[in-house]
Every structure is written in C-alpha cells, then in structure tokens.
Amino acid sequence: MRVAELAHVVGLSGDTIRYYEKAGLLPAPPRTPAGYREYDERAVDRLRFVQGAQRLGLRLSDIKDLLSIRDTGQCPCEPAEQLLARRLAELDAEMARLAALRAGMVEMLEALPGADCPPPTPGTWCPPAEGR
C-alpha cells in the first residue's frame, strides 16, 4: 500500500508517516519503479504500536528505543516497564502540581468580593473580601 492508503488504515496523515520514517520509527519501505513507497502489514502493526505507546504518554524517543529492542526479536517488556514507571512518576508529579494550582485558584476565587466590589487597593489586584 502507498502512503495515502497506509495513512487511511491507521488514521494518520501522510506527512506524519513520512515524519516517522525520517525519525526512525518506521523503516524506509521499498519503492516502486516510479519511486512510490510501498508499505505492507508490518508497517500497520508498527504504526499501531507507536499510536498505543503515544496514548500512554511515551515520547517518540522512548518509542523508538522500544521498537529497536522489539526489532531484535527480544521482548521489550522490561524496558517498557521502566519507561512506564518513569512516565507514571511524571504523571503523579504533574497531577500534584495541578492539584496545588487548583487549590490556589479556589482560594483566589473564594477571596473575591461580592457584587459590591470596591475599587482595588494600589499594588494589589483585588481588595480582601470582608467577612471571609
């Protein structure tokens, strides 16, 4: 299948497929005498692997490493476990950061005065609410 057909099958753009080829995620396929790329089902499988790994939040460089291991015929489970554990720790840290950001926003929202908002005090963005 050509780039457009492969793109349709896996739900990517032709540009993305060509980018993945340049980035080393997808091996360069054989070409027709006219110079068109010709992909087979292995490309579909590989691109679906890439898409699944991206859904887990893995970076393209990490996915490339996993594919390199997979290409040797060895199980990529141990490196995948390490990557996923690292990614999980990154997600936990980001969730904690977002929870703190949310708490700060809630605090700021609750500190806003009501409809009878007095003019702000110079040097502040909002006067303190009375009775809070």
C-alpha positions as CSV (number, residue, x, y, z in Angstrom):
1,M,0.0,0.0,0.0
2,R,1.1,3.5,-0.6
3,V,1.4,6.4,1.9
4,A,-2.1,7.6,1.5
5,E,-3.6,4.1,1.9
6,L,-1.5,3.4,5.0
7,A,-2.5,6.8,6.4
8,H,-6.1,5.9,5.9
9,V,-5.7,2.5,7.5
10,V,-4.0,3.8,10.7
11,G,-5.7,7.2,10.9
12,L,-2.7,9.3,10.4
13,S,-1.7,11.8,7.8
14,G,0.8,11.0,5.1
15,D,3.1,13.7,6.5
16,T,3.1,12.0,9.9
17,I,4.0,8.7,8.3
18,R,6.9,10.3,6.4
19,Y,8.0,12.1,9.6
20,Y,8.0,8.8,11.5
21,E,10.1,7.3,8.7
22,K,12.6,10.2,9.0
23,A,12.7,9.9,12.8
24,G,13.5,6.2,12.6
25,L,10.2,4.9,13.9
26,L,9.2,3.4,10.6
27,P,11.8,1.7,8.4
28,A,12.1,3.1,4.9
29,P,9.9,0.8,2.7
30,P,10.8,-0.5,-0.7
31,R,9.9,1.8,-3.6
32,T,8.1,1.1,-6.8
33,P,9.9,1.8,-10.1
34,A,8.1,5.1,-10.1
35,G,9.5,6.0,-6.7
36,Y,6.4,5.5,-4.6
37,R,6.8,4.0,-1.1
38,E,5.2,0.6,-0.8
39,Y,4.2,-0.5,2.8
40,D,3.0,-3.8,4.0
41,E,1.1,-5.0,7.1
42,R,4.2,-4.8,9.2
43,A,4.0,-1.0,8.8
44,V,0.4,-1.1,10.0
45,D,1.4,-3.1,13.1
46,R,4.4,-0.8,13.8
47,L,2.3,2.4,13.5
48,R,-0.4,0.9,15.8
49,F,2.3,0.1,18.3
50,V,3.5,3.8,18.1
51,Q,0.0,5.1,18.5
52,G,-0.6,2.9,21.5
53,A,2.6,4.0,23.1
54,Q,1.8,7.6,22.5
55,R,-1.6,7.2,24.1
56,L,0.3,6.1,27.2
57,G,2.2,9.4,27.1
58,L,5.6,7.9,25.9
59,R,7.8,10.2,24.0
60,L,8.8,9.4,20.4
61,S,12.4,8.8,21.5
62,D,11.2,6.3,24.1
63,I,9.0,4.6,21.5
64,K,12.0,4.4,19.1
65,D,14.0,2.7,21.8
66,L,11.2,0.1,22.4
67,L,10.9,-0.5,18.7
68,S,14.7,-1.0,18.4
69,I,14.5,-3.7,21.1
70,R,11.4,-5.2,19.5
71,D,13.2,-5.4,16.2
72,T,15.9,-7.6,17.7
73,G,13.3,-10.2,18.5
74,Q,13.6,-9.7,22.2
75,C,10.7,-8.9,24.4
76,P,10.6,-5.2,25.2
77,C,8.7,-5.8,28.4
78,E,11.5,-4.9,30.9
79,P,12.4,-1.6,29.1
80,A,8.7,-0.9,28.7
81,E,8.2,-1.4,32.4
82,Q,10.9,1.1,33.2
83,L,9.6,3.6,30.8
84,L,6.0,3.3,32.1
85,A,7.2,3.5,35.7
86,R,9.0,6.7,34.9
87,R,6.1,8.1,32.9
88,L,3.7,7.2,35.8
89,A,6.0,9.1,38.3
90,E,5.9,12.1,35.9
91,L,2.1,12.0,35.7
92,D,1.9,11.8,39.5
93,A,4.1,14.8,39.8
94,E,2.1,16.7,37.2
95,M,-1.2,15.8,38.9
96,A,0.2,17.1,42.3
97,R,1.2,20.3,40.6
98,L,-2.2,20.7,39.0
99,A,-4.0,19.9,42.3
100,A,-1.9,22.7,44.0
101,L,-2.7,25.1,41.1
102,R,-6.4,24.2,41.5
103,A,-6.3,24.8,45.3
104,G,-4.7,28.2,44.7
105,M,-7.4,29.1,42.2
106,V,-10.2,28.1,44.5
107,E,-8.6,30.1,47.3
108,M,-8.4,33.1,45.0
109,L,-11.9,32.7,43.8
110,E,-13.3,32.5,47.3
111,A,-11.3,35.6,48.3
112,L,-13.0,37.7,45.6
113,P,-15.5,40.2,46.9
114,G,-19.1,40.1,46.0
115,A,-21.1,42.2,43.6
116,D,-20.4,45.4,45.6
117,C,-16.7,45.2,44.7
118,P,-14.8,48.3,46.0
119,P,-12.0,49.9,43.9
120,P,-8.8,47.9,44.2
121,T,-6.0,49.0,46.5
122,P,-2.9,50.1,44.7
123,G,-0.4,47.3,44.4
124,T,-3.0,44.5,44.7
125,W,-5.3,43.0,42.1
126,C,-8.3,42.7,44.3
127,P,-9.2,44.0,47.8
128,P,-9.7,41.4,50.5
129,A,-13.3,40.3,50.9
130,E,-15.0,41.4,54.1
131,G,-16.2,38.7,56.4
132,R,-14.2,35.9,54.8
